Amino acid sequence: MKKTFLILIFFVTTLILVACGGYTPDNNWVLEKDRLNEDPEIENFVTSLQDNPDKRGFKVFTISEGRKMVVISTGDVERSLELDNVKVDSGNTKVILKEMENKNDEANPYIMVGISAIKGELFIQDTDGNSYDEF
């Protein structure tokens, strides 16, 4: 009886640990623009966006420990971006942004969104449902 109880406790604990160790879309962040110089590849890409102010879209970079950094640009000096949500829907990862009218100092306003893992395909869209294409 005692042995069966211990096996049951071990089994339930294992199930809980496996369930909690999975991917959660809440594991994302917005990188501050003053930290741009920490990755020369991303810094060069953002510089190229500023040289091409009408480019709208996104590019994915792999950063430390396999995590991903997504750089998204508006292609419109009158618009700025804010992260609304990152979620996994139908096995794919969706990044949803708020696009706001806001005059910027940047020629091509952008945001850098970090994601621990991308599941399935990556889709970037604004809250109105307009999508961004990958560069």
C-alpha positions in Angstrom: 0.0 0.0 0.0 2.8 2.4 1.0 4.7 1.5 -2.2 1.7 2.1 -4.4 1.1 5.5 -2.8 4.8 6.5 -3.4 4.6 5.4 -7.0 1.4 7.4 -7.5 2.9 10.5 -6.0 6.0 10.1 -8.2 3.9 9.7 -11.3 1.7 12.8 -10.5 4.7 14.9 -9.7 6.4 13.9 -13.0 3.2 14.8 -14.9 3.0 18.2 -13.2 6.7 19.0 -13.9 6.4 18.0 -17.6 3.3 20.1 -18.0 4.9 23.2 -16.4 8.1 22.9 -18.3 6.6 23.5 -21.7 6.5 26.6 -23.9 4.5 29.6 -22.7 3.9 32.5 -25.0 4.3 34.8 -22.0 8.0 34.3 -22.2 8.7 37.4 -24.4 10.0 40.9 -24.1 10.6 44.1 -25.9 14.3 45.0 -26.2 15.2 48.6 -25.3 16.6 50.5 -28.3 19.6 51.7 -26.4 20.8 48.1 -26.2 20.8 47.7 -30.0 24.6 47.8 -30.1 24.8 44.4 -28.2 24.3 42.5 -31.5 26.1 43.8 -34.6 23.9 41.8 -37.0 20.7 43.3 -35.6 22.3 46.8 -35.4 23.3 46.6 -39.1 19.8 45.5 -40.1 18.2 48.4 -38.1 20.6 50.8 -39.8 19.6 49.4 -43.2 15.9 50.0 -42.2 16.7 53.6 -41.4 18.3 54.0 -44.9 15.1 52.5 -46.5 12.3 54.3 -44.6 9.5 52.7 -46.7 10.4 49.1 -45.8 7.6 47.5 -43.8 8.0 44.0 -42.5 10.0 41.8 -40.1 13.1 39.7 -39.8 13.9 37.0 -37.3 17.4 36.7 -35.6 18.7 33.9 -33.3 20.2 35.4 -30.2 21.7 33.8 -27.1 20.7 30.3 -26.0 18.5 29.8 -29.1 16.1 32.5 -28.3 14.7 34.6 -31.1 14.6 38.4 -31.7 12.1 39.7 -34.2 12.7 43.2 -35.6 9.5 44.7 -37.1 9.4 48.0 -39.0 6.4 50.2 -39.9 7.7 51.7 -43.1 5.9 54.9 -42.1 7.6 57.8 -40.1 4.1 58.7 -38.8 3.5 55.4 -37.1 5.0 53.7 -34.1 4.7 50.1 -32.7 3.8 48.7 -29.3 3.7 45.0 -28.4 0.1 43.9 -27.7 0.4 40.1 -27.4 2.3 37.0 -28.3 0.3 33.8 -28.5 0.4 30.3 -29.9 -2.7 29.7 -32.0 -3.3 26.5 -34.0 0.4 25.5 -33.4 1.7 28.8 -34.8 3.2 31.8 -33.1 1.5 35.1 -33.5 2.9 38.5 -32.6 0.2 41.2 -32.4 1.2 44.8 -32.4 -0.6 48.1 -31.8 0.2 50.5 -34.6 -0.2 54.1 -33.4 -0.1 57.5 -35.1 3.0 59.1 -33.6 5.7 61.2 -35.2 9.1 59.6 -34.7 12.7 60.7 -34.7 13.4 57.5 -36.6 13.2 57.4 -40.4 11.6 53.9 -40.2 10.2 53.2 -36.7 10.7 49.7 -35.5 10.3 47.5 -32.4 12.5 44.5 -31.3 10.5 41.7 -29.7 12.3 38.8 -28.0 10.6 35.4 -28.0 12.0 32.4 -26.1 10.8 30.0 -28.8 8.8 30.2 -32.0 6.4 27.3 -32.5 5.2 26.5 -36.0 5.1 29.4 -38.4 5.5 33.0 -37.2 2.9 35.5 -38.1 3.1 39.3 -37.3 0.0 41.4 -37.5 -1.4 44.6 -36.0 -4.6 44.7 -33.9 -6.6 45.6 -37.0 -5.5 42.3 -38.7 -3.0 43.8 -41.2 0.0 41.5 -41.6 3.7 42.2 -41.9 5.7 40.3 -44.5 9.1 38.7 -43.8 12.1 40.4 -45.4 
